[in-house]
Amino acid sequence: MKREEKQKQAEALREELRRARTVILSSFEKLTVAQDTELRRRLAETGAKYKVVKNTLIERAAQGTPSEPVAQKLRGTTSLAYTESDAVALAKALTAYARENPALTFKAGVVEGRVIALDELAMVANLPSREQLFSKVLYLINAPARRVAGSLAGVARNLAFVIQQAVKENRFKEAAGN
């Protein structure tokens, strides 16, 4: 491969790493082609990308990006999974796949610009999805308004009941006659 071609690849990968909110490096030794294809399919379903890249290319491409600290001094075969959107979905897909296929092992990761340890990846995978978090927040925002509306409706309902009872007992006629 020519030098300028390698430079173009490094620049393209650098741009992708610059936009990525989550980057996870792993080792994939002893994965079969079928297993690798399955992993790629699962990650694509989450909107993530997966590449097998030479360590030197990763090191060059990561310069000046949030992934730079984890891309140094890589050894062995390295694959790169990254996403611009949902870090939790990527972490869930990778950890679930790694449980089924122990040949996939994690090396390092960056989530939202922060370097994470391997045990923290499991914590990220256990977080609720982005949509679930949004629905919880909306519920919490909506709950006080719902309670106020319920209280006001209860007051109006009770007032209507008191007036209805007074009408049945002809109390309004007595009060008007006095």
N, C-alpha and C positions, 0 to 999 in steps of 0.2 A: 504494500500500500504506500502510495506516495505521501510525502511529508505534508503537502498542501491539503490532501484529502483527509489526513489525520487531523489537521488543524480545523478543517470544516466540521468534522465530526465532534471535535472537542467543543467548538463554538456552539453547535446545535444543542449538545448535551448541557453545556453551561447555561444556555438560555432556558432550557426546560427545568434545570435545577434551581435557577433563580426564581422562577414562577412557582415552583413546588412548595406547598406548605408542609408536606410530610415526605421524608425520604428514609427508607429502611434498606440497609445493606445486609445481605445474607449470603451464605455459602450453600451451594446446591450440588455438591459432589454426590455422586451415586444416584441422582434422580434420573429416571428414564425419560426418554423423549415424550412418552405418553403422559407421565406425571408432570413434566414441565409444561406441556400443552394444557393440561387441566388447570395448573396453577395460573397460567396466563389467562385462561378463560374466566376463572373466578375473579381475578383481579380486574379484568376488563369490565365485569358486571358491576363493580363498585366505582368505576370511572378512573381507576388507577392504571398506570403504565408499568410494565415490567421489562427489563432489559438485562441481558448478560453482556457485561462490558469488561474490557481489560482494566486491571488495577491502575496502570499508568494513565489511561484515558480518564478514568474517574478522578484521579488526583488532579490532572490538568484541568478538567472541566469544572471541578468543584471550587477552584480558586476564585475568591471574591463572592462566594455564595454562602448562605447559612450552613450548607453541608460540608464546608471546608474542614472543620475539625474532625469529622468522622471519616473523611476520605483519605486520611494520611496513613502511610505505612500499612497498606492492605496486603494481605498474604492469601495465597490459594485462589480458588475460583470465587468470583464475586458476582452476585446479581444485584440489581438495583430495582426497587419498587418505590414508586413515588406518585403523589397525587396533588392536584391543585385544590381539591375540594374537601372531602370528608376524611379526616385522619382516622376517625373511629372505625369507619367501614373498612379501610385498608388494614388497620391493625387487627380487626376481627377476622378478616379473610385470611391474612397471613398466619395468625396464631392457630386458627382452626385447621388450616392446611398442614402446618408444622406438626400438629398433634397426630394427624393421620399419616404423615410422611416424615419421620424423624430425620431423614437425610437432609431436609431443609433446616439449617441452623442460622440464627441471627448473629450478626456481627456488631452492628451499631445502628443508631437511628437519630433522626432530627424531627421533632414535631413542633410546628409553629415557631421555628427558629431556635428551639431549645434542644440541646443534645440530651437524649434520654438513655438510661441504662436498660439493659435487656429485661429486667424485672418490671420496669416502668412500662414497657410495651404491653405486658399483660394487663396492667392497670388501665391503660388507654383502651385496650380491647374490651374491657368490662364496662366502659362508660356507655350510657345510653346514646343512641344515634342522634344526629343533629335535629331531625324531625321530632323525635321524642322529647328532646330538651325544649324545643320551641313550644310544643303543645303543653308541657308542664308550666312553662313561664306564662303562657297565655291563660291557662287555668288559674294560676295564682293571681294574675292581674284581674281576671274576671270575677273571682270568688267574692271579694268585698262588695262589688257592685251588685252581685246577685243577692247577697245577704241584705243589703239596704233595700233593694226592690222587694224582697220577700217580707221584710219588716214593715215597709210601707203598705204593702198589700194586706198584711195581717191587720194593721191598724184600720184600714178602710173596711175590711171584712167585719171586724169587730164592731165598728161604728154602725155599719149597715145592719148587723144583727141587733144591736141595742135599739135602733130606730124601729126596726120591724117588730120587736117585742113591745115597744111603747105604743105602736099603732094597734097591735092586737089587744092591748089592755086599755085602749082608749085614753091614754094619758095626755095626748095632745089636745083633746077636746076640753079636758079639765083645765089644762094650763091656759088655753085660749079664753075660757069662760071666766077666769079669776081676774 
